[in-house]
Structure formats: structure tokens, C-alpha cells
Amino acid sequence: MLLLGVALIASCKKGYFYEGINDDPSQLKKPIPSNLLPSIIQTTGYAYGGDASRYAANFMQQVTGAANQSFSASRYAVAADDVDNMWTAGLYGGGIMNNANSLINIATEMKQGHYAALGQILMAFNLGLTTDLWGDVPYSEAFKGAPNLQPKYDTQEQIYTALELLLNNAITSLSQSDGSPFQPGSEDLLFYDEDAKKSDLEKWARFAHSLKARFYLHLAKKDKSYYDKALAEVALGFRQGENARVLFAGASVTSQGPWFQFNNQRPGDIGFTGHIYDIMAAANDPRLAVYSDGEEGLGSLYGSEKGVRIYLMSYDELKFIEAECQFQRNAQDKAAAATAYNAANRGNLIRTINNDAYAATIEKTAGNITLADIMTQKYISLFLSPEVWTDWRRTGLPALVAPPGSALGGQLPRTLPYPSGEQRYNSNAPRNTSMLKRVWWDVQ
């Protein structure tokens, strides 16, 4: 699928290059930033709405595995081989982060600072996803090619420092002219402005601030001062109606929606039943009509072949972040939390069904809002998003019960196993222990 029509030489070994072995004469030898950008964006959407989405959705009971690896995932038994493709072909190897790193380096060398900034934001997004799935991961030595085929694993604390630096550098670069006549245009699949005929760099900057808010929220479990840091970024993030979303037009096999493609190729592997459907049905939630087809199949919002949008981050997620921060910070403000929560619900209803009438049914005030209200509605709003698993690990909400016969003794998973290729070929890879292993920010 998709992977990398404009890629650099792809690797056959877990994140890195064998010099010359995979030298494909059909590939570009000297790619330029405008060639690299669209593939990085599209494959980011595919990874986020594909493998990463399916594991999180199984763990968080937004889907139920019925056969093959999905059956095992729903019972919290994921093997090292199961995640190898997502790691190697998707995130490392000849995949997204390798190409984002190339975009940053090539754009910097060519003095196209705004392209480099977009590469930094995309790197931060994917690196953040990777560390939240696994914990410690390669970064500082990950893209050196043949000179280092066994990169060290940076700690998650170091990774989060790198995320902040990437986003800060991008924001600074986007706030000023880079002096280049070459600027992002129609190849920008996230924020191209049709009217202005150019990329909307201000939206990219707001995306970066929104990601900072997301990452700061993750760290608040370790230190409550991060709630205030996240709120400062919320104020600079997405405005009403703004979203970072990748369109899958479905004009060909390579542009089909990720969930449609999986269900079409592996019919019967996943059933669209579980906790989320039960609570939505009980509440008469109108979004259920686009989440489900009513017959244990995926609904039109994400299950269609054409016109599917995978949201990397949305305005409604940002408002849920604001609501949680206002509720959880030391200087708790329940009125502000309720205002943000109500705005998040309206935003999500407009985004999903283009009708916010149901918002009145779930509206809250300073007098009755709870953390469970915020996290349950965020769980529903971020349907099939990997972020839902991170939210559960941080808060324990919604309250989920492991299915009978699950592999973790009645507990839910807190991390993925490291892929088999890393176990075989990188002596620096941590040894797999248990999916109950906690990542650095997931303190008890």
C-alpha cells in the first residue's frame, strides 16, 4: 500500500540501509522536498489509521478481534512478529521517519526552511506515536544508514525532550521568512489553501502547538505542572473547525481507506462490537449510525472505500485536552472545564455527523462535570484513534474489563512488544518482557 513512491533507497533491515543492496534504478536519486512531502503525509495517515489504530482499538474495546492476529490482539496476546511490519515498513526502515529525516536534511541543505519545519512536525508526530506505543525507541542514531545498523535506544524521557525541540524549532521557523523562492504548495496534503494557492503555514504552526499540548498532557501523570503548560499551547493551537486530516480518496487500491482495505482483504477478522458500541447504544448517541453499519460492520465514517479522512489531530481533541487540564490542574476550574468539554462535543458532532443537536443531551456545567464525563466523551469522539489507548493508560478511563480468557491475567496491556526483527538484528534492543510493562510517563 502507498509505501513511498518517492522514497529514498529502502532498507531490508529494521530501520537502516544496506549500502547498494536495495538500489532501485526507478527511484529518485536526488529527491527534493516537494517530492518527499506528500508521501510522508499520506503514509503517516495510513500508519496512524491502520496498524496503530487496530491495536489500540482492540485493546480499548472499540472493536473485537474475531480471527487470526486480531483475535489474539483482542485478548491481549500480541507477538513480536505481529508488530514487525508496522515498525519496519511503516515507521522506520524505508518508512515514514526515515523519509521525514531525509526531508529535514535535504530541505536544510537546500535552505528551504519551511519545508524543513514541516518535516520536523511530521517527525515529531510519528516519533511521538512510536514512543507512546513502545517506550524507549531509536532516534538519535536511527537514521545514520550503513555506518550504524544497530542504533541505540533513547529513553522515552530523552525522546520527549526531542519532541519538544523538534516542535519548537518548527514553530520558530514558520514564524519568519526562510528566504527561499520554493515554498510548500499543492503537495501539502494537510493544509494547502486552495484560494491562496499555497500551503497555510499558520495552520501548520497551530498544528505544532496542538501537538505540544497533547504531549504535555501525556507528561502530567508524572508532574501536574504540565497541565498548565498544555493549556498555554491549547491557546495557540487549532481554531474552531481546524483539523489535521489525511484524505483517502479511494480512486485506486493505493488510496482506499485503511480500515476498508483491511476489512476487504481480511473479511471476518474484526467485528465492530465492544464497549464503545454498548455505551453509545444505551445513550442513543447519533454518531453510532456512522461508526457502525448496524450489523457488526464498520460504518461509513471510517469503513468506506472512498472519501475517508484519518484525523491526526482535531479541534475537538484539543478542546478535550483543555477540559481535562482545567479539571485536573492544581488551580482547578470546573467552569472552564465544562465550557471546553461542551465545545469539544459540539466540534466532534459537527465533524462526524454535521449536526450538534445531541450536544445538549450530554452538556455539563461546573456543578456536575466529572473527569469520567470528559474521558468517556473523548473516548467516543476519538473513535479508532491510537490516542484513546494513551488516555486510558493515563487515567484508567473509561473503566474497561478484560475479556474472559485474556492473556494478561485480567489486566489490560500497557505497551507493545518490540518487533522480532529488532530482537534478532539489533543488540541494543530491549528484551521483551510483558505487555504490562509501563512506559516512562505511565507512572503508578
C-alpha positions as CSV (number, residue, x, y, z in Angstrom):
1,M,0.0,0.0,0.0
2,L,1.1,3.5,-0.8
3,L,4.6,3.0,0.6
4,L,6.9,5.5,-0.8
5,G,6.7,6.2,-4.4
6,V,9.2,8.9,-3.8
7,A,11.2,7.1,-1.1
8,L,14.9,7.0,-0.8
9,I,16.6,3.6,-1.1
10,A,14.5,1.3,1.1
11,S,16.1,-0.9,3.7
12,C,15.7,-4.6,4.1
13,K,16.9,-4.4,7.6
14,K,15.0,-3.0,10.6
15,G,15.3,0.8,10.3
16,Y,18.5,1.2,8.4
17,F,20.2,0.9,5.0
18,Y,22.3,-1.9,3.4
19,E,24.5,0.0,1.1
20,G,23.7,-0.7,-2.5
21,I,21.6,-3.9,-2.0
22,N,18.3,-2.2,-2.5
23,D,19.4,0.3,-5.1
24,D,16.3,0.6,-7.3
25,P,17.0,2.4,-10.5
26,S,13.4,3.5,-10.7
27,Q,13.6,5.6,-7.5
28,L,14.7,9.2,-7.4
29,K,18.4,9.6,-6.6
30,K,18.2,13.2,-5.6
31,P,14.7,13.9,-4.2
32,I,13.7,17.4,-3.4
33,P,11.5,18.5,-0.5
34,S,8.3,18.9,-2.6
35,N,8.7,15.3,-3.9
36,L,9.1,13.9,-0.4
37,L,6.4,15.8,1.5
38,P,3.2,14.2,0.1
39,S,4.3,10.6,0.6
40,I,5.3,11.3,4.2
41,I,1.9,12.8,4.9
42,Q,-0.1,10.1,3.2
43,T,1.9,7.2,4.8
44,T,1.5,9.0,8.2
45,G,-2.2,8.8,7.8
46,Y,-2.1,5.2,6.7
47,A,0.0,4.1,9.7
48,Y,-2.0,6.1,12.2
49,G,-5.3,4.9,10.8
50,G,-4.0,1.4,10.1
51,D,-1.9,-0.8,12.3
52,A,-1.6,1.7,15.2
53,S,-5.4,2.2,15.1
54,R,-6.2,-1.5,15.1
55,Y,-4.1,-2.4,18.1
56,A,-5.4,0.5,20.1
57,A,-9.0,-0.2,19.1
58,N,-8.7,-3.9,20.1
59,F,-7.1,-3.1,23.4
60,M,-9.7,-0.3,24.1
61,Q,-12.7,-2.5,23.1
62,Q,-13.7,-0.3,20.2
63,V,-13.5,-3.4,18.0
64,T,-13.4,-7.1,18.7
65,G,-11.0,-9.4,17.1
66,A,-12.7,-12.5,15.6
67,A,-10.0,-14.4,13.8
68,N,-6.2,-14.6,13.2
69,Q,-4.0,-11.9,14.8
70,S,-6.9,-9.7,15.6
71,F,-8.5,-12.4,17.7
72,S,-5.2,-12.6,19.7
73,A,-5.0,-8.8,20.0
74,S,-8.5,-8.6,21.4
75,R,-7.3,-11.0,24.1
76,Y,-4.1,-9.0,24.7
77,A,-1.7,-11.6,23.1
78,V,0.4,-9.8,20.6
79,A,3.6,-11.5,19.3
80,A,6.8,-9.8,18.3
81,D,6.3,-10.9,14.7
82,D,2.9,-9.1,14.7
83,V,4.3,-5.6,15.0
84,D,7.4,-6.1,12.8
85,N,5.7,-4.7,9.7
86,M,4.4,-1.6,11.4
87,W,7.9,-0.9,12.8
88,T,10.0,-1.7,9.8
89,A,8.0,-0.8,6.7
90,G,5.8,1.8,8.4
91,L,7.8,3.8,10.9
92,Y,11.5,3.0,10.4
93,G,13.2,1.2,7.6
94,G,12.2,2.7,4.3
95,G,9.2,4.2,6.0
96,I,7.9,7.4,7.4
97,M,10.5,8.6,9.9
98,N,13.4,7.7,7.6
99,N,11.9,9.9,4.9
100,A,11.0,12.7,7.3
101,N,14.6,12.7,8.4
102,S,15.6,13.0,4.7
103,L,13.1,15.8,4.2
104,I,14.6,17.7,7.1
105,N,18.2,17.2,6.0
106,I,17.6,17.9,2.3
107,A,15.5,21.0,2.9
108,T,18.0,22.3,5.4
109,E,20.8,21.8,2.9
110,M,18.8,23.5,0.1
111,K,17.9,26.4,2.5
112,Q,14.2,25.6,2.2
113,G,13.5,26.2,5.9
114,H,9.7,26.0,5.7
115,Y,9.9,22.5,4.2
116,A,12.3,21.5,6.9
117,A,9.8,22.8,9.5
118,L,7.1,20.7,8.1
119,G,9.4,17.7,8.2
120,Q,10.1,18.4,11.9
121,I,6.4,18.5,12.7
122,L,5.8,15.2,10.9
123,M,8.8,13.6,12.6
124,A,7.5,14.7,16.0
125,F,4.1,13.3,15.2
126,N,5.4,9.9,14.2
127,L,8.2,9.7,16.8
128,G,5.6,10.6,19.5
129,L,3.3,7.8,18.3
130,T,6.2,5.3,18.2
131,T,7.5,6.1,21.8
132,D,3.9,6.0,23.2
133,L,3.4,2.5,21.7
134,W,6.8,1.1,22.8
135,G,8.6,3.4,25.2
136,D,12.3,3.6,24.6
137,V,13.0,3.7,20.8
138,P,15.9,4.6,18.5
139,Y,16.1,8.2,17.4
140,S,19.5,9.9,17.8
141,E,21.3,7.1,15.9
142,A,18.3,5.7,13.9
143,F,18.9,7.3,10.5
144,K,22.7,7.1,10.0
145,G,22.5,4.3,7.4
146,A,25.2,1.8,6.8
147,P,27.6,3.3,9.4
148,N,25.3,2.3,12.2
149,L,23.0,-0.7,11.6
150,Q,22.4,-1.2,15.4
151,P,21.4,2.2,16.8
152,K,21.0,2.7,20.5
153,Y,17.6,3.1,22.0
154,D,17.0,6.5,23.5
155,T,15.0,6.6,26.7
156,Q,11.4,7.9,26.5
157,E,12.4,10.8,28.6
158,Q,15.1,11.7,26.0
159,I,12.5,11.2,23.2
160,Y,10.1,13.6,24.8
161,T,12.8,16.2,25.1
162,A,13.5,15.7,21.3
163,L,9.8,16.1,20.5
164,E,9.7,19.5,22.2
165,L,12.8,20.6,20.4
166,L,11.5,19.5,17.0
167,L,8.2,21.3,17.5
168,N,9.8,24.5,18.9
169,N,12.3,24.7,16.0
170,A,9.4,24.2,13.5
171,I,7.3,26.9,15.2
172,T,10.2,29.4,15.2
173,S,11.0,28.7,11.5
174,L,7.4,29.0,10.4
175,S,7.1,32.4,12.1
176,Q,9.6,34.0,9.8
177,S,10.6,34.1,6.2
178,D,13.1,31.4,5.1
179,G,14.3,33.5,2.1
180,S,13.6,30.7,-0.3
181,P,11.5,31.1,-3.5
182,F,10.5,27.4,-3.1
183,Q,7.5,27.2,-0.7
184,P,5.1,24.3,0.1
185,G,2.2,24.2,-2.3
186,S,-0.3,21.7,-3.6
187,E,1.9,18.8,-2.5
188,D,0.9,19.7,1.1
189,L,-1.9,17.2,1.7
190,L,-2.7,18.6,5.1
191,F,-3.1,22.4,4.9
192,Y,-3.0,23.5,1.3
193,D,-5.1,26.7,0.8
194,E,-6.9,26.4,-2.5
195,D,-7.8,30.1,-2.6
196,A,-4.3,31.3,-1.8
197,K,-2.7,28.6,-3.9
198,K,-0.1,27.8,-1.2
199,S,0.3,25.9,2.0
200,D,-1.2,27.6,5.0
201,L,1.9,27.7,7.2
202,E,0.0,29.3,10.1
203,K,-2.2,26.2,10.3
204,W,1.0,24.1,10.4
205,A,2.2,26.2,13.3
206,R,-1.1,25.8,15.1
207,F,-0.8,22.0,14.5
208,A,2.6,22.1,16.2
209,H,1.2,23.9,19.2
210,S,-1.7,21.4,19.4
211,L,0.8,18.5,19.4
212,K,2.8,20.2,22.1
213,A,-0.5,20.3,24.2
214,R,-1.0,16.6,23.5
215,F,2.5,15.7,24.5
216,Y,2.5,17.9,27.7
217,L,-0.8,16.2,28.7
218,H,0.9,12.8,28.5
219,L,3.5,14.0,31.0
220,A,1.0,15.4,33.5
221,K,0.8,12.0,35.1
222,K,4.4,12.5,36.2
223,D,4.1,16.2,37.1
224,K,0.8,18.1,37.4
225,S,2.6,21.4,36.3
226,Y,2.3,20.0,32.7
227,Y,-1.4,20.7,32.8
228,D,-0.7,24.4,32.8
229,K,2.0,24.0,30.1
230,A,-0.6,22.2,27.9
231,L,-3.1,24.9,28.4
232,A,-0.7,27.5,27.2
233,E,-0.3,25.5,24.0
234,V,-4.0,25.0,23.6
235,A,-4.4,28.8,23.4
236,L,-2.0,28.8,20.4
237,G,-3.4,25.6,18.8
238,F,-6.2,24.8,16.4
239,R,-9.1,27.2,16.0
240,Q,-12.7,26.0,15.6
241,G,-13.2,23.8,12.6
242,E,-9.4,23.2,12.0
243,N,-8.1,19.7,11.9
244,A,-5.0,17.8,10.6
245,R,-6.6,15.1,8.5
246,V,-5.4,12.9,5.6
247,L,-7.8,12.2,2.8
248,F,-8.0,8.7,1.3
249,A,-10.0,9.4,-1.9
250,G,-10.3,5.7,-2.9
251,A,-9.7,6.4,-6.6
252,S,-7.4,3.3,-6.7
253,V,-6.3,0.5,-4.4
254,T,-3.5,2.5,-3.1
255,S,-5.8,5.3,-1.9
256,Q,-8.5,3.3,-0.2
257,G,-9.4,4.0,3.4
258,P,-7.1,2.0,5.7
259,W,-9.9,0.3,7.5
260,F,-11.8,-0.5,4.3
261,Q,-8.7,-2.1,2.8
262,F,-8.0,-4.2,5.9
263,N,-11.6,-5.4,6.1
264,N,-11.7,-6.1,2.4
265,Q,-8.5,-8.1,2.5
266,R,-9.3,-9.9,5.7
267,P,-13.0,-10.2,6.0
268,G,-14.2,-11.5,9.3
269,D,-11.0,-10.8,11.2
270,I,-12.6,-7.9,13.2
271,G,-16.1,-7.5,14.5
272,F,-17.3,-4.0,15.2
273,T,-18.7,-4.7,18.6
274,G,-17.5,-3.8,22.1
275,H,-17.7,-1.4,24.9
276,I,-18.0,1.7,22.8
277,Y,-21.0,0.4,20.9
278,D,-22.7,-0.7,24.1
279,I,-22.5,2.7,25.8
280,M,-23.4,4.6,22.6
281,A,-26.5,2.4,22.0
282,A,-27.6,2.9,25.6
283,A,-27.2,6.7,25.3
284,N,-29.0,6.9,21.8
285,D,-25.8,8.6,20.5
286,P,-26.4,9.6,16.9
287,R,-22.8,9.0,15.9
288,L,-23.4,5.3,16.2
289,A,-25.0,5.4,12.8
290,V,-21.7,6.4,11.1
291,Y,-19.5,4.3,13.4
292,S,-21.4,1.1,12.8
293,D,-23.4,-0.3,9.9
294,G,-25.8,-1.9,12.4
295,E,-24.8,-5.4,11.5
296,E,-21.4,-5.7,13.3
297,G,-19.7,-4.0,10.4
298,L,-17.8,-0.7,10.4
299,G,-19.9,2.4,9.5
300,S,-19.3,4.9,6.7
301,L,-17.2,7.3,8.6
302,Y,-14.1,5.1,8.6
303,G,-15.2,2.0,6.8
304,S,-15.9,3.5,3.4
305,E,-13.6,2.8,0.4
306,K,-13.7,6.5,-0.8
307,G,-13.6,9.8,0.9
308,V,-12.3,8.6,4.3
309,R,-10.5,11.1,6.4
310,I,-7.9,10.0,9.0
311,Y,-7.6,12.6,11.7
312,L,-4.0,13.0,13.0
313,M,-5.4,15.6,15.4
314,S,-8.6,17.6,15.6
315,Y,-10.0,20.7,17.2
316,D,-12.3,18.6,19.3
317,E,-9.4,16.7,20.7
318,L,-7.7,19.9,21.6
319,K,-10.8,21.1,23.5
320,F,-11.0,17.8,25.4
321,I,-7.3,18.4,26.3
322,E,-8.3,21.8,27.6
323,A,-11.2,20.4,29.6
324,E,-9.1,17.8,31.3
325,C,-6.3,20.2,32.1
326,Q,-8.8,22.7,33.6
327,F,-10.3,19.9,35.7
328,Q,-7.0,18.3,36.8
329,R,-4.7,21.3,37.3
330,N,-3.8,22.5,40.8
331,A,-5.9,25.6,40.4
332,Q,-8.9,23.6,39.3
333,D,-11.5,25.5,37.2
334,K,-14.6,23.4,36.7
335,A,-16.5,26.1,34.9
336,A,-13.7,26.4,32.3
337,A,-13.6,22.6,32.1
338,A,-17.3,22.4,31.4
339,T,-17.1,25.1,28.7
340,A,-14.2,23.4,26.9
341,Y,-15.9,20.0,27.3
342,N,-19.2,21.3,25.7
343,A,-17.2,22.9,22.9
344,A,-15.4,19.6,22.3
345,N,-18.6,17.7,22.0
346,R,-20.1,20.2,19.6
347,G,-17.0,20.2,17.5
348,N,-16.9,16.4,17.3
349,L,-20.6,16.2,16.4
350,I,-20.1,18.6,13.6
351,R,-17.0,16.8,12.4
352,T,-18.7,13.4,12.4
353,I,-22.4,13.9,11.6
354,N,-22.6,17.6,10.8
355,N,-25.3,18.1,13.4
356,D,-24.6,19.2,17.0
357,A,-28.1,18.9,18.4
358,Y,-27.1,15.9,20.6
359,A,-24.6,18.2,22.4
360,A,-27.4,19.5,24.6
361,T,-28.1,15.9,25.9
362,I,-24.5,15.4,27.2
363,E,-23.9,19.1,28.2
364,K,-22.3,19.6,31.6
365,T,-21.9,22.6,34.0
366,A,-19.4,23.5,36.7
367,G,-21.7,21.9,39.2
368,N,-21.9,18.4,37.7
369,I,-18.9,17.8,35.4
370,T,-16.6,14.9,36.3
371,L,-13.3,13.6,34.9
372,A,-15.3,10.5,33.8
373,D,-17.6,12.7,31.7
374,I,-14.6,14.2,29.9
375,M,-12.7,11.0,29.3
376,T,-15.8,9.0,28.2
377,Q,-16.9,11.5,25.6
378,K,-13.3,11.8,24.4
379,Y,-13.2,8.0,24.1
380,I,-16.3,8.2,21.9
381,S,-15.1,11.2,19.9
382,L,-11.7,9.8,19.1
383,F,-13.1,6.6,17.7
384,L,-10.3,4.4,16.3
385,S,-7.6,6.8,17.3
386,P,-4.4,5.4,19.0
387,E,-4.7,8.4,21.4
388,V,-7.5,6.6,23.2
389,W,-5.1,3.9,24.5
390,T,-2.8,6.6,25.8
391,D,-5.7,8.3,27.6
392,W,-6.7,5.1,29.3
393,R,-3.1,4.4,30.4
394,R,-3.0,7.9,31.9
395,T,-6.4,8.0,33.6
396,G,-7.8,4.4,33.7
397,L,-10.9,5.8,32.0
398,P,-13.2,4.6,30.7
399,A,-13.4,1.7,33.1
400,L,-12.8,-1.4,31.0
401,V,-12.8,-5.1,32.0
402,A,-10.5,-7.5,30.3
403,P,-12.4,-10.2,28.2
404,P,-12.6,-13.7,29.5
405,G,-9.5,-15.8,28.7
406,S,-7.3,-12.7,28.1
407,A,-3.6,-13.3,28.2
408,L,-2.7,-10.8,30.9
409,G,-4.5,-12.2,33.9
410,G,-7.4,-9.9,33.8
411,Q,-5.3,-6.7,33.2
412,L,-5.2,-4.6,30.1
413,P,-2.0,-4.0,28.0
414,R,0.2,-1.0,28.6
415,T,2.8,-1.4,25.8
416,L,3.5,-3.3,22.7
417,P,6.3,-5.9,22.4
418,Y,9.4,-4.9,20.5
419,P,9.4,-6.4,16.9
420,S,11.1,-9.6,16.1
421,G,13.5,-8.0,13.6
422,E,14.9,-5.7,16.3
423,Q,15.2,-8.7,18.7
424,R,17.2,-10.6,16.1
425,Y,19.4,-7.9,14.5
426,N,19.8,-5.0,17.0
427,S,21.8,-6.0,20.1
428,N,20.7,-2.7,21.7
429,A,17.0,-3.6,21.5
430,P,15.4,-4.1,24.9
431,R,14.3,-7.6,25.6
432,N,10.6,-8.2,25.5
433,T,9.1,-8.8,29.0
434,S,5.4,-8.3,29.2
435,M,2.7,-6.1,27.7
436,L,2.1,-4.9,31.2
437,K,5.4,-3.1,31.1
438,R,4.8,0.6,31.6
439,V,6.4,3.4,29.5
440,W,8.2,6.2,31.3
441,W,5.3,8.6,31.6
442,D,2.9,5.9,32.8
443,V,3.7,6.1,36.5
444,Q,1.7,4.1,39.0
